[in-house]
Amino acid sequence: MSRLIDEIKKYKEAFKIKAPQEVQDKMLEATKKLEDSSISKHALTVGFQAKDFNLSNAIGNEVSLSKTLEENDFAVVSFYRGVWCAYCNFELKALQGINEELKQLGAKLIAISPQSPDASMTTKEKNELEFEVLSDNENKIAKEYGLVFSLAEELRPIYLSFGIDIPASNKDDSYEIPMPATYVINKNKEIIFSFIDEDYTKRCEPQDILEAIKKNS
């Protein structure tokens, strides 16, 4: 079992112990509804052309997919919900763990969320990330990839009780967030690997990313 799965499993077990059962039931029900909606079926996946983007990083510099692919053989693009999401932080740290190997394979790692640049900087510092963390204001790019949904209304007060204020983090009142998703994109902007899941507790294994790149190198 991989380290990322271990971290997530440990966190979930701890959450079950400390969170009220009513809260857990509501969260599981909301996830089940999202899974039943099958919105991931409409997302970009393997075989599709990736949508280009030009987004600001944590210090305000713009990063584009086109430029990234001019300078690298592959782009690894990870959409995450925000620094407030423990599962996202586990995944980002796991991606940092393979960052050097990705560079050796000619791949550039990029993370994207709807957070403001300030929140993106917090993400970068908190997780000691050495790759680009971009701000997708109003989820414009995530929508082009077919990843966006609105957080269920019944979950909003629960999140606030956890100290999670999504509108403040995103500077946007919509409560729209992306499904966690990971893409490997080649020089021709073709998606050669994708991982998308309505269940935010399920994440892409770093090893799968490395294997996809090696297979297509």
N, C-alpha and C positions, 0 to 999 in steps of 0.2 A: 504494500500500500504506500502511495506516495506521501511525501511530507505535507503537501497542500491538503489532501484528503484527511490526513491525520489532524491537522490544525482545525479544519472545519468541523470534523466529528467531535473533537474535544470541546470546541466552543458551543456547539449545539447541545451537547450533554450538560454543560454548565448552565446554559440558558434555560433548559428544561427544569433545572433545580430551583433557579431563582425567580423565574417569571410566573405570575399567576396563571393557573390553568385556563381561565377565561380569555386572557390575553393570547395565550398560545393557540387556543381554538380559533379565535378570530383571525389570527395571522395565517394559520394553516388553511382556513376556509377561503381567505382572499387569494392565497397562492393557487389553491385548487380551481377557483373561478378563472384565474388568469390562464392556467394550464388548459382549461376547458375551452377558452376562447381561441386557443391555437394561433395567437398573433405571430408566433415565430414562423409560421408557414408563409407569411407574406414578407419576411425579411430577406435581404440579399444573402445568398449562400454560394457554395462552390459552383463554379461555372459562369457566374455573373461577372460583369465588369464592375469594379469598385467605383464608387462615386468620389470624385476629387474633392478636396477640402483645403481651405486656407484659414487656419485658426490660430489664435494667440496662445502662446505658452504662459507659464507662470510669471514671467517677467515682462510680458507684453510683446515679445517678438513673434512674428508670424511664421508658421510652419505649414507647408503644403505637401500633399501626398505626391503630386507630380515631381516636385523638387527632390523629395525624399527618394523617389524611385530613379531619378536621374543619377543620384549619388550612391545608391545601394541596389543590390540585386532583389531584395525583398523588403516589404514593410510588414511589421506585425502590429496590428491595430486592435487595442483592447478598449471597448466601451465599458465604463463602470458608473455606478450610481452616485457615489460621492464619498468624501472622507468620513462621513457619519456612518457608513456601512462597514461593519466589521468584516464581512465576507469579502468586500472589495479590497480592504486593506490586506487581508491574508493573500489574496490573489496578486495584488501589486507587488508585495514583498517576494512572492514566489517568482514572479516575472523578473524582478531585479536579480534574483538568484541565477537566472540563465542569461542575463544581459550580455556578459562578456562572450559567452558561447555564441549568442546570436550575432554579435559583431564579427566574430571569426567566420561565420557562415555568410557574411555579407547582408545581414538583416538589420534593419533599424526598428527599434521598439518605440511605440507611441501609445499613450493612454489618453482617452477622451471622456469628459463628463460634462454635464450641463452647469457645473459649478462656476462661480465667478473666479477671476484670476487669483484673488486673495485666497479663496478656499483651495484652489489648485496648488498654490504655493504651500499651504498647510499640508496638503496631501503629500507633496514632494518631500517636505522636511520631515514630517512624521514618519514616513516609511523609508527615508534615506534613499530616494530614487535618483538614479543617474540617467534616466531617459526622459523624453519629452512628456509633459503632462499638459494637455490642451483644454481650453474652455470652449465648449460648444453652446453658446448663448441661445436659449430657447430651443435647444435640441434640434437645431436646423439640420445638422448633418446626420444625427441619429435618426431623424425622421426619413431622410433620404435612403437610409439603410433599412428602414422598416422596423425599428426597434422600440419605438416610443409608446408608452401608455400612461394613463393618469392613475396615481396611487389611489386605491379604494378609499372612499370617504370615511369608512369605519376605522381605517388604520391611522388616519391623520392625528386624532387625539392621542392614540397610543404612541405614535412616534414622538409627539410633543412631550408626552410624559417621560420618554427616554432622553429628552433634551435634544431631539432631532427636529430642526426647523428647516424644512426643505426650501420654502420660499426665500428665507434669509440666505441660505447657502447658494441658491441659484439666481438670486435677484430676479425672481419670476414667480408670480402668484398661481401658476397653473397646476402645480403639483405633478407636472409631467417629468418622468424619468425614463431612462432607457433600460431595456432588458440587458443584463450582462452579456456581452458578446465578444468573441475574439476572431480576428481574421488574419490570414496570411495572404499577402497580395504580391504577385510577381511583377517584373518590370513592365509587362504589358497591361498592368492594372487588372489582371484576371485574379479572381478569388480562388485560391488553390486549397484552402482549408478554412473551415468555419466552425465555430461552436456558439450556439445560441440556446438559451433555455429560459422559459417563463419562471422557473423556480430559481430565485436569486441565491439560494444556498448551494446550487450546483455550479461548479466552475471548471474552466478548461485546465487540463493538466499541462504544465510546462513541457513535459517530455513529449506530448503529442505535437506541440508546436515545432519542437526541434526535429522530430521525425518527419513531419510534413515538409520542412525545408530541405532536409537531407535527401528526401525522396525526389524532390524537384530540382536539385542542384545539378 
